Amino acid sequence: MTLVLENFLITQGDFRLEADFTLPEGARAGVIGPSGGGKSTLLSVIAGFFAPQSGRVLWRGADITDLPPDARPLSILFQDNNLFPHLTAAENVGLGLRPDLRLSRDQHAAVARALDRVGLGDLGARRPAALSGGQQSRVALARVLLRGRQLLLLDEPFAALGPALRAEMLDLVREIVAEAGLTLMMVSHDPRDVRALGGVAILVAEGRADAPAPTEALLADPPPPLRAYLG
């Protein structure tokens, strides 16, 4: 059971990105490469925000290429966390269950459990402006956790955090991914973040997303495009 990008081609004007690889279910994959190489674009197409020029996206053997984003078995989290400032932390999390926030008693309990899991059990009534950057990231992660989708896409969600907070959030992501048996793809510009995932890495450079490779091996002996990026 895997994520498969089959003869995948993305084009946008002069931009072109190819991919043809398999990511095993349960893998933790860091997506790394130079700015403008297509890392975020790759995740956006997998998420269904726009279609590839050609090729297919398969999940567990099913073709999901033409499914709308909300019908895909995944959640995606961006750097800005997508929190609504007029809603409380609990309400922002509840959006993962119902956009109209008409939650049942059981659903309210599920929201509370998700906030507890990310260490915010007593902050559900606060709005985003009253939360630190790290706490806002935890709210967004709780919403993703509550959705219960098996494929998790993270697009530099912790880039704005300081080193200590970023390391703390990466630890939390690893724990949640392991507990729930999720498959993870995380874009990062920092090789330390990719190494911290402890899994595999996907290099996106020179118009191609390479097949996943063991992170330590890739960083120890980087191919020329990655070596140039890392300096």
RAWOKA-V673020 format. One record per residue. N is the residue number from 1. PSI is psi in degrees with one decimal (* if undefined). NEAR is the number of other ideal C-beta (glycine too) atoms within 8 Angstrom. D_LAST is the distance of its C-alpha to the last C-alpha in Angstrom with 2 decimals. Layout:
n=N psi=PSI near=NEAR d_last=D_LAST
n=N psi=PSI near=NEAR d_last=D_LAST
This chain:
n=1 psi=119.5 near=4 d_last=36.61
n=2 psi=169.3 near=10 d_last=33.27
n=3 psi=126.8 near=13 d_last=31.29
n=4 psi=127.3 near=11 d_last=31.16
n=5 psi=112.0 near=13 d_last=29.53
n=6 psi=114.1 near=9 d_last=31.68
n=7 psi=49.0 near=7 d_last=30.91
n=8 psi=131.7 near=15 d_last=29.26
n=9 psi=125.7 near=11 d_last=28.52
n=10 psi=128.7 near=15 d_last=27.57
n=11 psi=139.2 near=8 d_last=28.11
n=12 psi=98.7 near=5 d_last=28.18
n=13 psi=-122.2 near=4 d_last=28.94
n=14 psi=-7.4 near=3 d_last=26.24
n=15 psi=139.6 near=9 d_last=24.02
n=16 psi=133.9 near=8 d_last=24.30
n=17 psi=126.8 near=15 d_last=23.07
n=18 psi=149.5 near=10 d_last=24.53
n=19 psi=141.3 near=11 d_last=24.83
n=20 psi=85.5 near=9 d_last=27.19
n=21 psi=169.6 near=11 d_last=26.77
n=22 psi=134.2 near=8 d_last=28.61
n=23 psi=114.7 near=14 d_last=27.63
n=24 psi=146.3 near=7 d_last=30.22
n=25 psi=136.6 near=11 d_last=32.23
n=26 psi=-2.6 near=6 d_last=31.18
n=27 psi=153.2 near=11 d_last=27.52
n=28 psi=110.8 near=11 d_last=24.76
n=29 psi=122.1 near=14 d_last=21.89
n=30 psi=136.0 near=16 d_last=18.62
n=31 psi=116.9 near=16 d_last=17.51
n=32 psi=154.2 near=15 d_last=13.81
n=33 psi=175.3 near=12 d_last=11.91
n=34 psi=155.6 near=8 d_last=10.99
n=35 psi=139.4 near=4 d_last=13.62
n=36 psi=2.2 near=4 d_last=16.74
n=37 psi=-20.5 near=10 d_last=16.26
n=38 psi=15.1 near=13 d_last=19.42
n=39 psi=-52.1 near=12 d_last=18.83
n=40 psi=-36.9 near=9 d_last=21.60
n=41 psi=-41.3 near=11 d_last=23.71
n=42 psi=-47.5 near=14 d_last=23.76
n=43 psi=-38.2 near=14 d_last=25.15
n=44 psi=-37.7 near=10 d_last=27.55
n=45 psi=-40.7 near=14 d_last=29.07
n=46 psi=-37.9 near=12 d_last=29.49
n=47 psi=-14.4 near=11 d_last=31.19
n=48 psi=13.4 near=11 d_last=33.48
n=49 psi=-25.6 near=6 d_last=32.76
n=50 psi=162.3 near=5 d_last=32.82
n=51 psi=149.3 near=6 d_last=33.61
n=52 psi=157.0 near=10 d_last=31.58
n=53 psi=-38.7 near=7 d_last=32.75
n=54 psi=168.8 near=6 d_last=33.72
n=55 psi=-179.0 near=13 d_last=33.44
n=56 psi=154.0 near=10 d_last=34.35
n=57 psi=122.2 near=15 d_last=33.19
n=58 psi=138.9 near=12 d_last=35.12
n=59 psi=121.4 near=13 d_last=35.59
n=60 psi=37.4 near=8 d_last=37.80
n=61 psi=-9.6 near=5 d_last=39.11
n=62 psi=138.4 near=6 d_last=40.20
n=63 psi=114.8 near=7 d_last=38.99
n=64 psi=12.3 near=12 d_last=37.79
n=65 psi=-38.8 near=9 d_last=36.40
n=66 psi=4.5 near=5 d_last=39.24
n=67 psi=143.5 near=8 d_last=39.72
n=68 psi=159.3 near=6 d_last=39.27
n=69 psi=-42.0 near=8 d_last=36.62
n=70 psi=-11.4 near=4 d_last=39.26
n=71 psi=-2.1 near=7 d_last=40.64
n=72 psi=151.0 near=13 d_last=37.44
n=73 psi=50.8 near=8 d_last=36.99
n=74 psi=162.4 near=12 d_last=33.91
n=75 psi=146.2 near=10 d_last=32.81
n=76 psi=139.2 near=11 d_last=29.79
n=77 psi=125.6 near=13 d_last=28.47
n=78 psi=174.5 near=9 d_last=26.47
n=79 psi=-34.2 near=9 d_last=24.69
n=80 psi=0.4 near=4 d_last=27.95
n=81 psi=-16.3 near=11 d_last=29.98
n=82 psi=41.7 near=7 d_last=32.80
n=83 psi=141.0 near=10 d_last=35.35
n=84 psi=122.4 near=9 d_last=38.56
n=85 psi=-23.7 near=7 d_last=39.36
n=86 psi=-4.9 near=4 d_last=43.13
n=87 psi=152.2 near=10 d_last=43.11
n=88 psi=169.9 near=9 d_last=43.01
n=89 psi=-44.4 near=16 d_last=40.39
n=90 psi=-39.8 near=11 d_last=42.97
n=91 psi=-39.6 near=10 d_last=43.74
n=92 psi=-38.8 near=14 d_last=40.10
n=93 psi=-41.6 near=15 d_last=39.87
n=94 psi=-23.9 near=14 d_last=43.21
n=95 psi=-24.1 near=12 d_last=41.93
n=96 psi=-18.6 near=10 d_last=40.25
n=97 psi=-45.9 near=10 d_last=43.82
n=98 psi=121.9 near=9 d_last=45.80
n=99 psi=-25.1 near=4 d_last=44.77
n=100 psi=-3.5 near=4 d_last=48.25
n=101 psi=22.3 near=8 d_last=47.90
n=102 psi=79.1 near=4 d_last=51.38
n=103 psi=144.0 near=9 d_last=50.54
n=104 psi=172.6 near=5 d_last=53.04
n=105 psi=-42.4 near=5 d_last=53.66
n=106 psi=-37.2 near=6 d_last=51.66
n=107 psi=-38.1 near=11 d_last=48.74
n=108 psi=-39.7 near=10 d_last=48.84
n=109 psi=-37.4 near=8 d_last=48.79
n=110 psi=-38.9 near=10 d_last=45.74
n=111 psi=-45.3 near=16 d_last=43.93
n=112 psi=-40.4 near=11 d_last=44.90
n=113 psi=-39.4 near=8 d_last=43.63
n=114 psi=-41.2 near=14 d_last=40.24
n=115 psi=-39.8 near=16 d_last=39.94
n=116 psi=-41.9 near=9 d_last=41.05
n=117 psi=-32.1 near=9 d_last=38.42
n=118 psi=12.5 near=12 d_last=35.59
n=119 psi=23.1 near=7 d_last=37.36
n=120 psi=29.8 near=13 d_last=38.99
n=121 psi=-26.8 near=8 d_last=42.53
n=122 psi=10.3 near=4 d_last=44.12
n=123 psi=15.9 near=10 d_last=42.16
n=124 psi=-24.6 near=13 d_last=43.25
n=125 psi=-5.3 near=6 d_last=45.42
n=126 psi=147.6 near=9 d_last=42.72
n=127 psi=160.8 near=10 d_last=41.17
n=128 psi=-36.7 near=13 d_last=37.39
n=129 psi=-22.6 near=5 d_last=37.79
n=130 psi=7.7 near=5 d_last=39.22
n=131 psi=150.3 near=12 d_last=36.30
n=132 psi=169.4 near=5 d_last=33.02
n=133 psi=-41.2 near=9 d_last=29.72
n=134 psi=-38.4 near=10 d_last=29.44
n=135 psi=-38.4 near=11 d_last=33.07
n=136 psi=-40.3 near=12 d_last=32.61
n=137 psi=-36.1 near=14 d_last=29.85
n=138 psi=-37.6 near=13 d_last=32.35
n=139 psi=-47.8 near=18 d_last=35.04
n=140 psi=-38.7 near=14 d_last=32.96
n=141 psi=-37.8 near=15 d_last=32.13
n=142 psi=-40.1 near=15 d_last=35.85
n=143 psi=-42.9 near=13 d_last=36.78
n=144 psi=-44.0 near=12 d_last=34.47
n=145 psi=-40.4 near=12 d_last=36.00
n=146 psi=-29.6 near=13 d_last=39.48
n=147 psi=-26.4 near=9 d_last=39.04
n=148 psi=24.4 near=5 d_last=38.90
n=149 psi=144.7 near=10 d_last=36.77
n=150 psi=-14.2 near=10 d_last=35.17
n=151 psi=123.5 near=13 d_last=31.87
n=152 psi=122.1 near=15 d_last=29.62
n=153 psi=123.2 near=14 d_last=26.86
n=154 psi=122.6 near=12 d_last=24.69
n=155 psi=85.4 near=13 d_last=22.62
n=156 psi=49.5 near=11 d_last=20.48
n=157 psi=-17.4 near=14 d_last=23.80
n=158 psi=15.0 near=12 d_last=22.61
n=159 psi=-29.7 near=9 d_last=19.75
n=160 psi=-5.2 near=5 d_last=22.19
n=161 psi=154.3 near=10 d_last=23.12
n=162 psi=167.2 near=5 d_last=22.11
n=163 psi=-43.1 near=5 d_last=20.31
n=164 psi=-45.9 near=6 d_last=23.70
n=165 psi=-38.5 near=12 d_last=25.30
n=166 psi=-42.7 near=12 d_last=22.43
n=167 psi=-38.3 near=9 d_last=22.60
n=168 psi=-42.9 near=9 d_last=26.38
n=169 psi=-37.9 near=15 d_last=26.30
n=170 psi=-38.5 near=12 d_last=24.07
n=171 psi=-43.9 near=9 d_last=26.62
n=172 psi=-41.9 near=12 d_last=29.39
n=173 psi=-45.6 near=13 d_last=27.93
n=174 psi=-43.2 near=12 d_last=27.65
n=175 psi=-48.1 near=8 d_last=31.24
n=176 psi=-42.5 near=12 d_last=32.64
n=177 psi=-42.8 near=12 d_last=31.02
n=178 psi=-43.5 near=7 d_last=32.43
n=179 psi=-42.9 near=6 d_last=35.82
n=180 psi=-4.8 near=7 d_last=36.31
n=181 psi=35.9 near=8 d_last=34.83
n=182 psi=158.2 near=10 d_last=32.55
n=183 psi=131.0 near=12 d_last=29.90
n=184 psi=133.9 near=14 d_last=26.69
n=185 psi=123.0 near=15 d_last=23.86
n=186 psi=120.5 near=16 d_last=21.49
n=187 psi=134.3 near=13 d_last=18.81
n=188 psi=145.8 near=12 d_last=16.02
n=189 psi=-7.0 near=7 d_last=12.73
n=190 psi=117.0 near=6 d_last=12.14
n=191 psi=-23.2 near=9 d_last=11.56
n=192 psi=-35.9 near=6 d_last=14.07
n=193 psi=-43.8 near=13 d_last=16.64
n=194 psi=-42.1 near=15 d_last=16.32
n=195 psi=-37.2 near=11 d_last=16.70
n=196 psi=-24.8 near=10 d_last=19.61
n=197 psi=-27.8 near=15 d_last=21.50
n=198 psi=28.8 near=7 d_last=21.98
n=199 psi=-118.4 near=10 d_last=22.48
n=200 psi=168.4 near=12 d_last=20.72
n=201 psi=144.6 near=15 d_last=17.79
n=202 psi=114.9 near=16 d_last=18.08
n=203 psi=126.8 near=13 d_last=15.21
n=204 psi=109.0 near=14 d_last=16.13
n=205 psi=151.4 near=11 d_last=14.67
n=206 psi=40.6 near=5 d_last=16.39
n=207 psi=16.3 near=7 d_last=19.74
n=208 psi=141.0 near=9 d_last=19.98
n=209 psi=112.2 near=14 d_last=19.92
n=210 psi=162.4 near=9 d_last=19.73
n=211 psi=149.1 near=7 d_last=22.21
n=212 psi=138.8 near=10 d_last=21.48
n=213 psi=151.6 near=11 d_last=20.03
n=214 psi=128.5 near=7 d_last=20.13
n=215 psi=-49.5 near=14 d_last=17.20
n=216 psi=-40.6 near=7 d_last=16.82
n=217 psi=-40.5 near=8 d_last=17.03
n=218 psi=-42.8 near=12 d_last=14.48
n=219 psi=-27.6 near=12 d_last=11.79
n=220 psi=-31.9 near=6 d_last=13.01
n=221 psi=70.7 near=4 d_last=12.79
n=222 psi=142.3 near=9 d_last=10.65
n=223 psi=162.6 near=6 d_last=11.95
n=224 psi=-45.2 near=6 d_last=10.24
n=225 psi=-37.6 near=11 d_last=9.96
n=226 psi=-36.6 near=14 d_last=8.37
n=227 psi=-42.2 near=8 d_last=5.94
n=228 psi=-38.3 near=8 d_last=5.12
n=229 psi=-43.3 near=10 d_last=5.47
n=230 psi=-20.9 near=8 d_last=3.78
n=231 psi=* near=3 d_last=0.00
